[in-house]
Amino acid sequence: MSTHKEIKKVTTHSLTEMKKNGIKISMLTAYDYSMARILDAAGIDVLLVGDSASNVMAGHETTLPITLDNMIYHAGSVIRGVERSLVVVDLPFGSYQANSSEALRSAIRIMKETGAHAVKMEGGEEVSESIIRILTAGIPVMGHLGLTPQSIYKFGTYTVRATEDDEAEKLKKDALLLEHLGCFALVLEKIPASLATEVAKSVQIPVIGIGAGGGVDGQVLVTHDMMGINFEFKPRFLRRYLNLHEDMANAVKSYINDVKSGDFPSEKESY
Ligand code: KIV
């Protein structure tokens, strides 16, 4: 089995192989060309054009307002920056919940208009009919269970999900169902690590966690959070790798000073 860097192009099949061989899967969000190029060249396995773009790119409080057209714009930009990573695009709220025909139409638009490789959908049994139709059209689907932000107004809070037996049981059943339907992978968000580990062991498809502990097959974070661009968001599961908010603010302050003092541009920076 090749290591992650030796895979020329990551496919849904490579992810299955990685799970089989105990190689952890790395996944981050991307919403634009420049960031996608950096993450792809650095060797990330999966890029998620997440509907978290609604929060980090558009400044909305939730993921609900982002539209299918917005997602298509972001996904097209990401795809143009990618050579190796598998690109998965979130079906946004309102683009698949009404019925399976609408879900299929939305998924087809994403695949046709962006060149993305797969879609992601939140929910289990409730969206199974739509998942079947999308899969039947040959479009790979990644599931998403646990804290599903498109249902935030049903949950009421962003706290850890499935801490009670009935919700944990439903989640385990839904994970098996998604695998049975043919989803190629599954995201588990903000659930107890012991439950996530149990789910990852119970299915053959890769399980990628966010706030779901280390016993799963891979990890995903929102890039703006792990880079410290988005500095207000500090959940326990988030590891910050940079403090870009501060670095960028300092760079902008230096630029302002240089412009105001006349130091920029210098002779060497002029024609
Ligand atoms: O939209 C998103 O960024 C996501 C991840 C948090 C998994 O769905």
Boltz pocket constraint, residues with backbone or C-beta under 6 A from the ligand:
constraints:
  - pocket:
      binder: B
      contacts: [[A, 29], [A, 48], [A, 49], [A, 50], [A, 51], [A, 52], [A, 53], [A, 90], [A, 187], [A, 189], [A, 210], [A, 220], [A, 221], [A, 222]]
      max_distance: 6.0
